[in-house]
Amino acid sequence: MNIYNAFHPGELWLDTEGKPIQAKFPRLYFENGIYYWYGTDKSRSVCDMKYWHWGVRCYRSADLYNWEDMGALIPPDLTDSQAVMSPANRLDRPHILHCPATGKYVCWFDGCSSQQATVLEADCFTGPYRVVNPAFFPLGMRFGDFDLVQNEDGRAFCYFNRPHKELICAELTEDYTNFSGVYSTHFPRISPPYVREAPAYFEYNQKHYLITSGTTAFYPNPSETAVADSYHGPFRELGNPHPEDKSMTSFHSQISQVFKVPGKKKLYIALADRWLPDEMAETYEHTEMLFNSWFNPDYEPHDPDLEGGIEQSLVKNISNSRFVWLPLIFNGDTPCIAWHSEWRWEDFE
């Protein structure tokens, strides 16, 4: 049953059975004329955080508006609390690429508080997936929010946040299950909230773009765009892609993917999560002060005693978070994201 004929950013989004869509850190994958939306199932991630996730859920659509629930793409493992896919284990941001060298579908997770990577494989996009590289530190580094990128010749890259330090661009091995050892570093910052995370890569007019978030957990902050001539940079910063947003919160959301719409010349969709829909009145100033007081040694007043309460302060009920999908268009070579309370992708070039 089709319910929608347009996007309604920030509103409750129901699947074709009338149930709220549960695919956080949204990712779109297009294959054989079908769109697949997959993401972390956070339906049980309430304030006690007994369950960090409930696996990876997947939906399919022919029009990008109406989504049929396909169930668990990667189910939680309930056999052992120490298992890689145990819902007590902090796994986030699933990314899936089809590897031309092996024919496999390769899925990466980041490990959130464990700050490790996990890699799975499947013979088809819909699974079943099996763990091939359990929790590890890629390149010996802690591994935070990331994006996987694939170019036309089959090479793949990973942009990931080295937590509280910088962003890394690392090349993947031919089978996409590890890093080759070639990498570059970008955007060093003193501490959260200024350290960049949640990189979302896209290419336009033979240029390489990244939109990144500041480091403020589930609290929203101003995004930042950067552009380069190659995957490894150097990147030139272009500023906030949400110039109309006076709250400096990226319209109270965090971008997870920038998706190029097939068949469109210039239309990209910025897919984002609105983690805290009940706290829309807050602006970035309070969050910036809070995270500086926790992490920035040069900030006054800096109170190390506050750090003991960080973990509890960041725990939120995110099971009822919303999605903010907005069109990304270009002003010359500069990407811009404007607010639309309702919009259709068919209306763009």
WOMOPE-V467140 format. One record per pair of residues at least 24 apart in sequence whose ideal C-beta (glycine too) atoms are under 7 Angstrom apart, sorted by the first residue. I is the first residue (numbers start at 1). J is the second residue. If there is no record, write none. Layout:
BEGIN
i=I j=J
i=I j=J
END
This chain:
BEGIN
i=2 j=66
i=3 j=66
i=4 j=65
i=4 j=66
i=5 j=65
i=6 j=65
i=6 j=342
i=6 j=343
i=6 j=344
i=7 j=65
i=7 j=325
i=7 j=342
i=7 j=343
i=8 j=341
i=8 j=342
i=9 j=324
i=9 j=325
i=9 j=326
i=9 j=340
i=9 j=341
i=10 j=274
i=10 j=322
i=10 j=324
i=11 j=322
i=12 j=322
i=13 j=323
i=15 j=59
i=15 j=67
i=15 j=68
i=15 j=69
i=16 j=66
i=16 j=67
i=16 j=68
i=17 j=69
i=19 j=69
i=21 j=59
i=21 j=67
i=22 j=57
i=23 j=57
i=23 j=59
i=24 j=273
i=24 j=321
i=25 j=92
i=25 j=93
i=25 j=256
i=25 j=273
i=26 j=256
i=26 j=257
i=26 j=271
i=26 j=323
i=27 j=94
i=27 j=95
i=27 j=256
i=27 j=257
i=28 j=257
i=28 j=259
i=28 j=271
i=29 j=96
i=29 j=125
i=30 j=262
i=31 j=125
i=34 j=60
i=34 j=62
i=35 j=60
i=35 j=61
i=35 j=64
i=36 j=60
i=36 j=125
i=37 j=61
i=37 j=67
i=38 j=73
i=38 j=94
i=38 j=96
i=39 j=94
i=40 j=92
i=40 j=94
i=42 j=318
i=42 j=319
i=42 j=321
i=43 j=319
i=44 j=319
i=45 j=318
i=45 j=319
i=46 j=317
i=46 j=319
i=47 j=315
i=47 j=316
i=47 j=317
i=49 j=315
i=51 j=87
i=51 j=88
i=52 j=87
i=52 j=88
i=52 j=89
i=52 j=90
i=53 j=87
i=53 j=91
i=54 j=87
i=55 j=85
i=56 j=94
i=64 j=345
i=73 j=126
i=73 j=127
i=74 j=107
i=74 j=120
i=74 j=127
i=74 j=129
i=84 j=118
i=84 j=131
i=84 j=134
i=84 j=135
i=90 j=114
i=91 j=118
i=93 j=145
i=93 j=146
i=95 j=147
i=95 j=148
i=96 j=125
i=97 j=148
i=97 j=150
i=97 j=156
i=97 j=176
i=99 j=175
i=99 j=176
i=100 j=154
i=101 j=154
i=101 j=174
i=101 j=175
i=102 j=175
i=106 j=176
i=106 j=177
i=108 j=148
i=110 j=143
i=110 j=144
i=110 j=145
i=110 j=146
i=111 j=135
i=111 j=143
i=115 j=142
i=115 j=143
i=115 j=144
i=115 j=163
i=116 j=143
i=117 j=143
i=119 j=177
i=132 j=177
i=133 j=177
i=133 j=178
i=138 j=170
i=138 j=179
i=139 j=170
i=139 j=179
i=139 j=183
i=141 j=168
i=144 j=197
i=145 j=197
i=145 j=198
i=145 j=199
i=146 j=199
i=147 j=199
i=147 j=200
i=147 j=201
i=149 j=201
i=157 j=231
i=159 j=199
i=159 j=201
i=159 j=210
i=161 j=196
i=161 j=197
i=164 j=191
i=164 j=192
i=164 j=195
i=164 j=215
i=164 j=295
i=165 j=195
i=167 j=196
i=167 j=199
i=167 j=212
i=169 j=231
i=169 j=232
i=184 j=232
i=184 j=233
i=186 j=233
i=186 j=235
i=190 j=296
i=190 j=298
i=191 j=295
i=191 j=296
i=192 j=216
i=192 j=291
i=192 j=295
i=193 j=221
i=193 j=287
i=193 j=288
i=193 j=291
i=193 j=292
i=196 j=224
i=198 j=254
i=198 j=255
i=200 j=255
i=200 j=256
i=200 j=257
i=200 j=258
i=202 j=258
i=202 j=260
i=202 j=268
i=204 j=330
i=205 j=333
i=207 j=333
i=209 j=335
i=210 j=235
i=211 j=241
i=211 j=255
i=211 j=258
i=213 j=254
i=213 j=255
i=216 j=287
i=216 j=291
i=217 j=314
i=218 j=275
i=218 j=276
i=218 j=314
i=218 j=316
i=218 j=318
i=219 j=276
i=219 j=287
i=220 j=249
i=220 j=250
i=220 j=252
i=220 j=253
i=220 j=254
i=221 j=249
i=221 j=250
i=221 j=284
i=221 j=287
i=222 j=248
i=222 j=250
i=222 j=284
i=223 j=250
i=223 j=255
i=225 j=335
i=238 j=334
i=241 j=335
i=241 j=336
i=241 j=337
i=242 j=337
i=243 j=336
i=244 j=338
i=244 j=339
i=247 j=283
i=247 j=284
i=248 j=283
i=248 j=284
i=249 j=283
i=249 j=284
i=251 j=324
i=251 j=339
i=252 j=280
i=253 j=324
i=258 j=328
i=261 j=345
i=264 j=348
i=264 j=349
i=265 j=349
i=266 j=329
i=266 j=330
i=266 j=349
i=267 j=327
i=267 j=345
i=267 j=348
i=267 j=349
i=268 j=328
i=269 j=325
i=269 j=327
i=269 j=328
i=269 j=345
i=270 j=326
i=270 j=328
i=270 j=337
i=271 j=325
i=272 j=324
i=273 j=321
i=273 j=323
i=274 j=321
i=274 j=322
i=274 j=323
i=274 j=324
i=275 j=316
i=275 j=318
i=275 j=321
i=276 j=316
i=277 j=320
i=277 j=321
i=277 j=322
END
